[in-house]
């Protein structure tokens, strides 16, 4: 009975770590889909309808849901911070420096726009058919990825 308990306990560690990674991927996917839905159904941003909604990848653990009707006045709506040692380990394609990606959704149609930002302003939009965000556990080898396509799908792989 004692040996069985030790074997079960040893196997729970990797299972818990995998669950933390899956949970983080689901939370980030949900935040991205919220931005997409809010743009498509024209959720009010401040006092205005017809806003662009975006997710800003501020660091390898921090993500902001934001909106604007005027790009000089961006409203922060929600922040997601990963814990349990989960980080964004890389992006593909790599077109921005880490911590400077934005995925924007245009009002009404939810058209996907990939861009880089510095400070509070966007640099030019990037032409790519998709963005793949790789998540991993610090010091671990397991990964999950989220693929955001220009066509509007947001899937976990």
WORA-V768292 format. One record per pair of residues at least 24 apart in sequence whose ideal C-beta (glycine too) atoms are under 10 Angstrom apart, sorted by the first residue. I is the first residue (numbers start at 1). J is the second residue. Records with the same first field share a line. If there is no record, write none. Layout:
I: J, J
This chain:
14: 140, 142
16: 84
17: 84, 85, 86, 137, 140, 142
18: 137, 140, 142, 144
19: 84
20: 82, 83, 84, 85, 86, 137, 140, 142
21: 82, 84, 85, 86, 135, 136, 137, 140, 142, 143, 144
22: 86, 135, 142, 144, 156
23: 82, 84, 86, 144
24: 61, 80, 82, 83, 84, 85, 86, 87, 88, 135, 136, 137, 144, 146
25: 86, 133, 134, 135, 143, 144, 145, 146, 156, 157
26: 144, 146, 156
27: 63, 80, 81, 82, 86
28: 55, 57, 63, 80, 82, 86, 88, 133, 135, 144, 146, 154, 156
29: 133, 144, 146, 147, 148, 154, 155, 156
30: 80, 154
31: 55, 63, 64, 65, 77, 78, 79, 80, 103, 154
32: 63, 65, 80, 103, 105, 112, 131, 133, 146, 148, 154
33: 105, 148, 152, 153, 154
34: 65, 77, 78, 105
35: 65, 66, 67, 77, 78, 103, 104, 105, 110, 112, 154
36: 103, 104, 105, 110, 111, 112, 148, 152, 153, 154
37: 105, 110
38: 65, 67, 77, 105, 107, 110
39: 67, 104, 105, 106, 107, 108, 109, 110, 111, 112
40: 105, 106, 107, 108, 109, 110, 111, 152
41: 107, 108, 110
42: 107, 108
43: 67, 77, 107
44: 69
45: 69, 70, 73, 74, 75, 77, 107
46: 70, 73, 75, 77
48: 73, 75, 107
49: 107, 108
50: 106, 107, 108
51: 75, 105, 106, 107
52: 104, 105, 106, 107, 111, 113
53: 77, 103, 104, 105, 106, 107, 110
54: 102, 103, 104, 105, 106, 113, 115, 117, 122
55: 80, 101, 102, 103, 104, 105, 148, 154
56: 99, 100, 101, 102, 103, 104, 115, 117, 122
57: 88, 91, 96, 98, 99, 100, 101, 102, 103, 116, 117, 131, 133
58: 99, 100, 101, 102, 117
59: 87, 88, 98, 99, 100
60: 86, 87, 88, 89, 90, 98, 99, 135, 136, 138
61: 85, 86, 87, 88, 99, 138
62: 88, 99
63: 88, 101, 103, 133
64: 102
66: 102, 104
67: 104, 105, 107
68: 104
69: 107
71: 104, 120, 121, 122
72: 120, 121
73: 120
74: 117, 120, 121, 122
82: 135, 137, 138
84: 137, 138
85: 136, 137, 138, 139, 140
86: 135, 136, 137, 138, 140, 144
87: 134, 135, 136, 137, 138, 139, 140
88: 133, 134, 135, 136, 145, 146
89: 133, 134, 135, 136, 137, 138, 140, 143, 145
90: 132, 133, 134, 135, 136, 143, 145
91: 131, 132, 133, 134, 145
92: 128, 130, 131, 132, 133, 134, 145, 147
93: 126, 128, 129, 130, 131, 132
95: 123, 126, 127, 128, 131
96: 123, 126, 131
101: 126, 131, 133
102: 126
103: 131, 133, 146, 148, 154
105: 148, 152
109: 152
110: 152
111: 150, 152
112: 148, 149, 150, 151, 152, 153, 154
113: 150
114: 148, 150
130: 155
132: 157
